[in-house]
Amino acid sequence: MSEPLLQVRDLVVEFRTANGPLRAVDGVSLDVARGERVGIVGESGSGKSVLSRTAMGLLGRKDARISGEITFRGQDLLAMSDKQRRDLWGREIAMVFQDPLSSLHPITPVGQQIVETLRRDPAMDKTKARARAIELLDMVGIPQAERRFRSRAHELSGGMRQRVMIAIAVANSPSLLFADEPTTALDVTVQARILELFDELCRELSIGLVMVSHDLGVVARHTDAVSVMYAGRISEQGTVDDVLRSPRMRYTSALLAAIPRIDHGRRALPQPIGGLPPDLVNPPAGCRFAPRCAHAVAACADQVPPLEPAADVPGHAFACWNPTPTEVAR
């Protein structure tokens, strides 16, 4: 991979609550290169969306206590003013949100919303912007693009609305795209087409992609690298093959075991993870997964496992005092 577009180092994001500070992201580091597809997975409340929104600059120091480093093309995003960050949005960094119906304007035609994005470029006049908007609608696979240009969001299916959101996101050819649970509300066939579209955009436009998802199957098929988050921390990261085929951290293994699967022609029942994620206002002293882990050892109760490289696999790191043995890792 080339030099990272995005570098996150030791990021901490803490919110004030009535019960005390809640550390939603705790010491996370992450790199994304141009053209690379990075997945961030974990249960609800693990910090995935807070991480992506902070990395994009949507969450600033007025909203939370933020420390650490976030650099985009060598620029310090945390040191930028609100205006400087807004100037990057759409042009250099863009996001596709989970619910397009709440993100799109309910009255303005969808084509006009793309035009408004394109016209952030002073060189783009109305005529050129309209023609380019229709091209973008066609590029993301919306049939009869010229007619759909005049449609409003409620007149489109869920899949079409999400395609419009993608067209808006890539309108000004950003280098980095965040996708926050982009296919959750879509049926399986539409989901597959949307994910294939992301693959094409990354391949043809060399866009770096950060995909936040709770679906390990989606991440396995449509990303190159993956970071597994639990209770605000990264518990395992590496290539998709290394992490999802040979997990070492017990939480990753438990997530995989909770997925229904068919092995050797027979159906294997999922094994749900018992218990609940910890309260991040008052987290456990040691490994945050220890209270739910069937393989916890004494050190897990009071010592925080560091995220350290695997001795046998370059680029694969995990945080576990009693890791899954390599001979049984899946």
Number of C-alpha atoms within 10 A of each C-alpha: 8 9 11 19 20 23 20 20 15 14 20 22 25 19 15 13 9 7 8 11 15 20 24 22 27 20 16 21 17 19 17 22 21 20 23 24 26 26 28 26 26 24 16 14 17 23 23 30 22 17 24 20 15 22 23 25 20 15 18 21 14 7 12 18 15 19 16 15 18 24 19 20 14 11 13 12 22 21 14 13 11 13 8 11 18 14 13 16 19 22 20 19 24 24 26 23 20 20 19 21 17 10 14 20 14 13 10 13 18 27 27 19 19 26 25 15 19 26 17 14 12 7 10 14 13 14 10 13 22 21 13 18 28 22 17 22 27 17 15 23 17 20 12 11 19 17 10 21 21 14 17 19 24 14 14 15 12 19 20 21 22 29 24 28 27 26 28 27 26 27 23 20 19 20 24 30 27 24 22 21 19 23 24 14 15 17 11 11 9 16 18 14 16 22 18 14 17 21 19 14 20 20 15 10 14 18 26 25 27 24 28 25 24 20 18 20 12 16 23 18 12 19 21 17 25 28 26 26 24 24 25 24 24 27 28 26 29 23 20 23 13 20 25 25 14 19 29 28 24 26 26 24 19 19 22 20 17 14 16 12 13 10 8 6 7 8 10 13 12 14 13 12 14 11 10 9 17 18 13 19 17 12 14 18 12 16 23 26 22 23 18 16 17 12 13 18 11 11 15 22 16 13 14 16 17 14 18 15 16 14 9 8 10 11 14 23 25 25 23 24 20 16 17 19 13 11 7 9 17 16
